[in-house]
Amino acid sequence: MKHKLFTIISILMVLIPWSILPLRSFSWALESPTAEIMIFSYAVFMILSGIFTILAYCKGKVQNVFMKICLIINSIYAFFGVIAIGMMVLPAAM
């Protein structure tokens, strides 16, 4: 039961970052403070989903086909989430 729950959560975590595309079609989402907050929030979510999937796969021993796919996708999401946050934070520090 735990394995199925972790797999379902990981699959949902793969799909949720794509919800930024319809949100960005609104004009209020493109304005300065809202856009940065949305991008930062999605980047943090992608990092956390990558960490969750890695922990569920390695420590939780949830190693089925769907988790392997989610592991790859969420790891890529986490990598780009770190890059997005770095791009937001580093220019402000310089």
N, C-alpha and C positions, 0 to 999 in steps of 0.2 A: 504494500500500500504506500509506503514511504517513497519507494522508487517511482511509482506512477505520479505521485504528487509533485516530486521534484522535477520530473520530466515535463509535466503540464506547466508548472511555473516557469521553467526554462523556455518552453515554446512560447508562452505569452511574453516573456521578456525579449524574445527575438522580434516579435511583432510590434510591440509598443513604440519603439523609436520611430517607426514609419508614420506614426500619427502626427509628427511635426509637419509633414507635407501639407495636409489640409489646413492646419492651423496657420501656416505661413501665407496662405492665400488671403487672409484678412488684412486690411490696412493697419489695424491697431497692432498687429503682431510684428510689423516691420519697423515700428517706431523705436527709438533708441533704447530707453530703459527696458521695455518689454522684450525686445529681441535678445538682449544680452541675458536677461533672466531666463528666458525660454531655452536658449542654447546651453547655458550653464546647467540648468536643471536636467535637460536631456543628457548632457555629457556625464553628469554625476550618476544618473540612472543607468547609463550604459556601462560605466565603470563598475557599479554595484552588481549589475546583472552578470558581468563577466566574472567577478569574484565569486558570486553565488554559484554559477555554473561550474567553475573550476573546483570549488570546494565540494559541491555535490558529486561531481565526477570522481575526484580523487579520494576525498575523505569518506564520502557517503557511499562509495562503490556503486553508483548508479551509472552503469556502463552499457547502455543499450544503443541502438542505432540512432534514435532520435537525440539522445544526449550527446552523442559524438558530433552530430550536425550542429546542435545548439552550442556545444563547446567551441567549435571553430568559429561560428558566427558571433557569439557573444565575446569571444576573445578579441576578434577583430574590432567589434564595437568598443570594447574597453580600451584598446590601443588608440583608436581615433578619439575617444572621449578624453583621454589623457592629453592628446595633441590639441584638442579644442580648448581645454582648460589652460594648457600651457600658452596657447596663442592669446588667450584673454588676459592672463596674469602677467606674463613676461614683458609685453610692451609697456604695461603700466609701471613696472619696476624700473625700467631703464630711463 
